[in-house]
């Protein structure tokens, strides 16, 4: 059971890495654009924060698997903790097969069906990323999708090679339900990770105990 941050903000990543609870980071072009950074420079900075066994997803953006591999090579050289992120398409899965043959970890992203999850497992993906929030946006059950994928992976013993990485997380409850449904990893924005610490009864209890301690 691992927690990843879904952000390209290097300062926030450093802040939350210091908690000792974060095992990796997922990025995408939109997040890197939002942070205003250069992709290679940003990923290098993030990679240096984490140990080699962590996972830092670096997404390739190209039309063909050949182009994906060329772009992936630039990211592979950043560090041992770089995971190449490819889309769940024909070209993306071709690239995945080649990368995995070289022992490069791969995150197959934009997974919206069990069929796609099966194909990604056959391509020996290290992670597959079902998008819970975006699935819910279509009035479908994102947590149900995670659960169905998990059931198939467990039945066919795929889980030892391909981990389910629940993405597009909108609430703390999404985190809880994703793990309950069988996710191995959940990646989330920093504000959701921060929210996991809090519960009104915990906060109230701490307030009461602190006030009573002052009276002792």
Secondary structure, DSSP 8 states (H G I E B T S, - for coil): -EEEEE---HHHHHHHHTTT---EEE--HHHHHHHT--HHHHHHHHHHHS-TTSEEEEE---SSHHHHHHHHHHHHTT-TTEEEEEESSHHHHHHHHHHHHTT--EEEEEE-SHHHHHHHHHTT-SEEEEBHHHHHHTTS-HHHHHHHHHHHHHHTT-TTT-EEEEBS--SHHHHHHHHHHT-SEEEE-HHHHHHHT--HHHHHHHHHHHHHHHH-
